Amino acid sequence: ATGLEADTYTVVVTDANGCTVDADVTLSEPPLLTLGEGAVTDASCPDTPDGTASVIPGGGTGNISIAWSNGETGPNATALPAGTHTATATDENGCTTERSVTIIANDTEAPVLTGGPVTLPLGPAGVISLTLQNLGVTATDNCELADDDIVPPNFDCMQLGTHTVTVTAWDAAGNSSSLSIQVKIVDDLAPE
């Protein structure tokens, strides 16, 4: 018989002399194909593909093949950026199952700000707007800088002299650091 479902069946065999023998035969389903999550290593930065993941197959029939959504094959995937990655397991009967693994960006390093005292002249309109460049401040990050803020952002001719300016930088993961520098504002333009 073919196409039988998992169950217990009685098989009766009769020979040419009319003698019979019967036996119970139990057909069982193959073990359910499963795919468990193994070790996961998060990416160091949002756009850096250095995360890893592994899955653990179980059950199924015969050899089990595993294909990852990034094109890799086998139980281990490497060079994964932050995001969700899916492994699909297929056994010899064509049964499949999936497991999704989430890689997060694990950036915990704050930006690094460097700079020192600086003297800045007012512009022709008697104002200067501060930037990282004219302050001589360098901002670096192990991943990616997202934004910066300078307080106060500008000075005018009523604010000559030395002031403390605070520069803050954020990276894409939300880490931040600040640097306070002394800025001397001077008016070196001759009166008209």
C-alpha positions in Angstrom: 0.0 0.0 0.0 1.2 3.5 -0.7 0.1 6.9 0.5 -0.7 5.7 4.0 -0.8 8.2 6.9 0.9 7.6 10.2 -1.1 5.1 12.1 -1.2 1.4 13.0 -2.3 -1.0 10.3 -3.0 -4.8 10.3 -1.4 -6.6 7.5 -2.8 -10.0 6.5 -0.8 -12.3 4.2 -2.4 -15.4 2.7 -0.4 -18.1 0.8 -1.5 -20.4 -2.0 -2.7 -23.0 0.5 -5.0 -20.5 2.2 -2.9 -20.2 5.3 -2.9 -16.7 6.7 -0.7 -14.7 9.1 -1.4 -11.2 10.3 0.8 -8.6 12.0 0.3 -5.1 13.2 2.5 -2.5 11.5 2.9 1.0 12.9 3.8 3.8 10.5 5.2 6.8 12.2 5.9 10.4 11.0 9.6 11.2 10.8 10.8 13.5 13.6 9.6 17.1 13.1 12.3 19.2 11.4 13.4 22.0 13.8 15.9 24.8 13.7 17.1 26.3 17.0 19.1 29.4 17.5 22.8 28.9 18.4 25.4 31.5 19.2 24.9 35.1 18.0 27.6 37.8 17.9 26.3 41.3 17.4 27.8 43.8 14.8 30.1 46.4 16.2 28.5 49.2 14.2 25.2 49.8 12.4 26.8 49.5 8.9 29.6 47.1 9.7 29.0 43.5 8.6 30.9 41.7 11.3 28.1 39.9 13.2 27.8 36.2 13.2 25.0 33.7 13.9 24.5 30.0 14.0 21.5 27.6 14.0 21.1 24.1 15.3 19.0 21.7 13.2 17.1 18.8 14.7 14.7 16.1 13.6 13.9 15.8 10.0 14.9 13.0 7.7 18.4 12.3 6.4 20.9 15.1 5.6 19.7 18.6 6.4 20.8 21.6 4.3 20.7 25.1 5.6 20.5 28.3 3.4 20.8 31.8 4.9 19.0 34.9 3.5 22.4 36.5 2.7 23.3 33.5 0.4 25.5 31.6 2.9 25.0 27.9 3.5 25.5 25.7 6.5 24.7 26.2 10.1 27.0 29.3 10.6 26.6 32.7 8.9 29.3 35.4 9.1 29.8 38.9 7.9 26.3 39.9 9.0 25.3 43.5 9.4 22.7 44.6 12.0 19.2 43.4 11.0 17.2 40.2 10.8 18.6 37.3 9.0 16.7 34.0 8.2 18.0 30.5 8.0 16.0 27.9 6.1 16.5 24.2 6.8 15.5 21.5 4.3 15.6 17.8 4.9 15.8 14.9 2.3 12.0 14.7 2.2 11.7 18.3 1.2 10.3 19.4 4.6 11.4 22.9 5.5 11.5 25.2 8.6 12.9 28.6 9.2 14.6 30.5 12.0 15.1 34.3 12.1 18.1 35.7 14.0 18.4 39.4 14.9 21.8 41.0 14.9 22.0 44.3 16.6 24.6 47.0 16.4 26.5 47.0 19.7 28.2 50.4 19.5 29.0 51.5 23.0 31.9 53.8 22.2 31.3 57.6 22.4 32.8 59.9 19.8 36.2 61.4 20.6 36.6 65.2 20.5 40.0 66.9 20.4 40.8 70.6 20.3 42.3 73.3 22.4 42.2 77.1 23.0 41.6 79.2 19.9 41.4 82.8 18.9 38.8 83.8 16.4 38.2 87.2 14.7 34.8 88.6 14.1 33.6 88.8 10.5 33.0 92.0 8.6 29.4 92.1 10.0 30.7 92.0 13.5 29.6 88.3 14.1 31.2 84.9 14.0 29.3 81.6 13.8 31.1 78.7 15.3 31.8 75.5 13.5 34.0 72.5 14.3 36.4 73.7 11.6 36.9 77.3 12.8 37.2 76.0 16.4 39.8 73.5 15.3 37.9 70.7 16.9 38.2 67.2 15.4 35.4 64.7 16.0 35.9 61.0 15.3 33.9 57.9 16.1 34.5 54.2 15.8 31.3 53.9 13.7 29.7 57.0 12.3 29.1 60.5 13.6 25.5 61.6 13.5 25.4 65.2 14.8 27.2 67.9 16.7 26.2 70.9 18.7 28.1 74.0 19.7 27.0 76.2 22.7 27.0 79.1 22.3 26.8 78.9 18.5 28.0 82.4 17.7 29.4 85.6 19.1 29.1 89.3 18.2 31.0 92.5 18.8 29.4 92.9 22.3 31.1 89.6 23.4 34.8 90.2 22.8 37.1 88.3 25.1 37.6 84.7 26.3 34.6 82.4 26.6 34.0 78.8 27.3 32.4 77.0 24.4 31.0 73.4 24.8 31.1 71.1 21.7 29.0 67.9 21.9 29.0 65.1 19.3 26.7 62.1 18.9 27.2 59.0 16.9 24.5 56.9 15.1 24.0 54.7 18.2 23.2 57.7 20.4 26.5 57.7 22.3 27.8 61.3 23.0 30.7 63.1 24.4 31.5 66.8 25.1 34.5 69.0 25.1 34.8 72.5 26.6 37.4 74.8 25.1 38.4 78.4 25.6 37.6 80.7 22.7 39.0 84.2 22.5 36.9 86.5 20.4 38.8 89.5 18.9 37.8 92.3 16.6 40.8 92.8 14.3 39.1 94.8 11.7 40.0 98.5 11.4 37.1 100.9 11.8 35.7 102.4 8.6 
